[in-house]
Amino acid sequence: MASSDYFLVLSSCSLGYQLYNPVTKAVSLHERRGKAFYNDEKILIGDEVTLDSQSMIAKVKERTSLLKRPRLANADEILVLVSAKDPDFSSYLLDKFLSLINFSSLKANIVITKADLLNKRQLTSLKKRLSYYQELKYQVFFLDCHDKTKFDFPALIAFLKGKKAAFVGQTGVGKSTLINLIDPEFNRKVDSLQVSGGRGRHITKEVILLPYQDGFIYDTPGFSDLKLLEMKPIDLATFFPGFESHYGECKFKDCLHLPNTKGCSILENIKEKKLSDDSYANYVKIYEEVKANDVWKKKL
């Protein structure tokens, strides 16, 4: 195997970690030395690692980023997949995902799948709702996950080139269908990679990293329910989409932007229609969930 300064962790299985050699573009299976941790944390998909003389993982290099849920390392971009229909579009779930990604100090983008299932009036209404997120500087792609020629698929392909991009989203939004449309050879219904060494296929656990167009796509398991367990109420108040740019503007430094709070910049911006009423309703609902989680954690 040609030499490389590092190897990229593509997936994990019961036999070890599948690593990608950026020089040869080969995939091979390696075990980990007991000391190979990152800040006492196990190796994650997307980690860059070095090998010792026995071809075992010896060291995990410094991470450039970490997504909290699903846990993955070194992504450049996160694409949040939300379906237009079946299941119906949920701005609540979208705002929840975006809050978590902002909290993780990563760049978020929005992919609306199954746009082909909407009639003209419904599509116009949804595009109007998503224009709010575009005003907040989120890039939005509308897709038919069965047709490469429709909507924003060509723009998405151009966007992915050369990036490490993670696809995250609710179960049933068409994530695997989209990934297979991007490249049928991914065959994501199998959830596996071919590994050298005569051991055949190995089923992966959770996240998997797929080489694509001088970059990589992280495929991640769908969520039936996304819980923001790592966040505290003040974190949500800071990183909720649209709120970040107004940090420090409230009268009180620890303002949680709750209804009827005096001197709250967020409430003033909502009143002036600069921030969305609908998203604020989502914020209040998500706040109650995060508050309940935080109270539970404090009792432990």
C-alpha positions, -999 to 999 in steps of 0.1 A, spaced: 0 0 0 14 34 -9 24 57 19 0 84 32 3 109 61 -32 97 72 -60 73 65 -97 83 66 -122 62 87 -150 52 64 -170 28 86 -167 5 116 -177 -32 119 -171 -61 143 -137 -68 127 -124 -32 130 -124 0 109 -126 4 72 -99 30 62 -95 49 30 -60 56 16 -62 91 -1 -31 82 -22 -42 49 -37 -80 54 -30 -80 18 -17 -102 6 12 -88 -18 37 -97 -32 72 -76 -23 103 -79 -29 140 -72 -2 166 -44 -2 192 -59 2 227 -43 36 231 -58 50 198 -85 74 212 -93 110 206 -94 129 239 -105 97 256 -133 92 230 -136 63 206 -128 67 169 -156 83 148 -165 80 112 -146 108 94 -116 107 117 -82 109 102 -58 83 116 -23 71 113 -10 35 113 19 18 131 44 -7 116 19 -35 121 -8 -16 101 -29 -10 132 -45 23 140 -21 41 163 -32 78 165 -63 99 158 -54 133 143 -69 166 155 -105 170 144 -117 201 125 -153 195 135 -177 172 154 -214 168 150 -231 158 182 -259 137 168 -254 116 148 -218 116 160 -193 121 131 -161 139 126 -145 164 102 -175 172 80 -174 204 60 -211 207 55 -243 192 69 -273 188 46 -306 184 66 -331 164 46 -367 172 52 -395 158 30 -421 179 14 -447 151 18 -449 116 32 -440 125 59 -453 161 56 -428 190 58 -420 199 94 -405 233 102 -403 221 138 -380 192 130 -360 214 106 -355 241 133 -344 214 157 -318 200 133 -305 234 125 -302 243 162 -281 212 168 -259 218 138 -253 255 148 -245 243 183 -219 220 168 -203 249 150 -210 234 116 -224 249 84 -260 237 76 -279 235 44 -314 223 36 -326 196 12 -363 193 5 -371 158 -8 -402 146 -26 -410 180 -40 -425 162 -70 -454 150 -47 -467 186 -43 -491 203 -66 -482 238 -79 -499 257 -52 -484 235 -24 -449 239 -39 -453 277 -42 -463 278 -5 -435 257 6 -409 277 -14 -422 308 3 -418 292 37 -382 281 28 -373 316 15 -371 326 52 -342 302 57 -326 315 25 -328 350 40 -309 335 70 -282 324 46 -291 287 45 -287 271 10 -319 253 0 -323 225 -26 -356 211 -38 -354 176 -51 -372 147 -68 -350 118 -55 -359 97 -85 -350 122 -113 -316 138 -118 -331 164 -142 -357 180 -120 -356 208 -95 -322 215 -79 -304 182 -84 -277 195 -108 -270 224 -83 -267 199 -55 -242 178 -74 -221 209 -81 -223 218 -44 -211 184 -32 -179 183 -54 -148 183 -33 -166 185 1 -171 162 30 -209 165 33 -231 147 58 -267 138 49 -289 138 81 -327 136 85 -358 119 97 -366 83 89 -385 81 56 -374 113 39 -356 95 11 -320 98 21 -309 64 8 -329 69 -24 -311 103 -30 -277 88 -23 -284 60 -48 -295 86 -73 -262 105 -68 -243 73 -76 -261 39 -81 -229 21 -72 -234 32 -36 -263 7 -33 -272 20 1 -299 -6 7 -271 -30 14 -253 -7 39 -219 -22 33 -186 -17 16 -164 -42 -2 -131 -47 17 -99 -62 5 -83 -92 21 -108 -119 11 -132 -113 39 -161 -103 17 -187 -77 29 -191 -64 64 -222 -47 76 -215 -12 89 -227 4 122 -246 37 121 -227 63 100 -207 54 68 -185 76 47 -187 73 9 -160 87 -14 -175 109 -41 -163 135 -66 -130 143 -49 -150 145 -16 -171 123 6 -207 118 16 -216 108 51 -247 85 51 -263 85 85 -292 66 101 -326 83 101 -342 96 133 -377 89 145 -372 114 173 -344 139 176 -335 148 212 -312 177 219 -297 161 250 -263 179 247 -279 214 248 -290 236 277 -317 262 274 -291 290 270 -275 270 242 -308 268 223 -314 306 229 -280 313 213 -280 288 184 -316 286 173 -317 295 135 -320 333 131 -311 340 167 -273 338 163 -269 371 146 -287 389 174 -266 374 202 -258 401 228 -285 425 217 -310 416 245 -311 437 277 -300 407 298 -270 385 288 -288 353 298 -321 362 280 -340 330 270 -363 350 246 -395 337 262 -429 354 256 -433 387 274 -396 390 283 -387 427 286 -358 440 266 -356 409 244 -342 417 209 -356 385 195 -392 394 204 -386 429 189 -374 414 157 -404 390 155 -427 420 161 -410 438 132 -414 407 110 -376 403 107 -379 368 123 -405 342 117 -436 338 140 -438 301 129 -402 294 138 -406 312 171 -435 289 180 -411 260 172 -385 276 195 -409 278 225 -418 241 220 -382 230 216 -372 252 246 -396 233 269 -381 200 257 -345 211 263 -355 226 297 -370 192 307 -339 174 296 -317 198 316 -337 194 348 -335 156 344 -297 158 339 -293 179 370 -311 153 392 -285 126 383 
